[in-house]
Amino acid sequence: MLKYNKNLKENARRLRKNLTKAEVVLWLKLKNKQLNGLQFYRQKPIGNYIVDFYCSKAKLVLELDGGQHYSDEGKSLDEVRNKFLDSVGLKVLRFSNNDVMNNIEGVIKKIESTFIEIISENKKIPPTRVLEVEHGSRSRIRKKSPLPPFFKGG
């Protein structure tokens, strides 16, 4: 389990109750293990940060960026945050709010392709299973096993 600053717990709860429109749109696609059977958490404290979405099984963080992230200060803060998350073994994907609102299917495809990369890098499942996911047979895989062997017990 990743350590986090306990002082962030209340703020994370408040953020979960007040999602942005883009966060709601993405959450509707992620909740209830809809994406490859993966459990995502929203507004999850990790270290001294609260990430928008987190999947512990895939060690994947999803960040949605509004306008404040494109200023020089915002970019600098995001870089520090990304370095920390990377240092604890997490992969970070960033999407603009605009991408989520106008191209949710493209965002989902990017998350799925990253999931496939993570599986491939760990080489704990046969490549044919990866190809099945890549070619859109997720429902068949889900029926065989809710999660690939790589993710058991993680």
Number of C-alpha atoms within 10 A of each C-alpha: 6 9 10 15 12 11 10 17 15 11 13 19 14 12 16 17 10 11 15 13 12 20 21 15 15 20 18 10 14 21 15 12 12 13 16 17 18 19 16 24 18 22 23 22 25 19 17 14 16 21 21 23 23 24 17 17 15 20 17 21 23 19 20 20 20 14 10 10 15 13 10 10 11 14 13 13 12 17 12 11 18 17 13 16 20 14 10 13 12 18 18 19 16 14 15 17 21 14 15 21 16 12 11 17 14 12 19 16 12 14 16 16 15 17 22 18 13 16 21 17 10 9 12 12 15 12 12 9 17 21 13 14 19 15 9 10 13 17 14 12 18 14 9 10 11 16 15 18 13 16 15 9 6 10
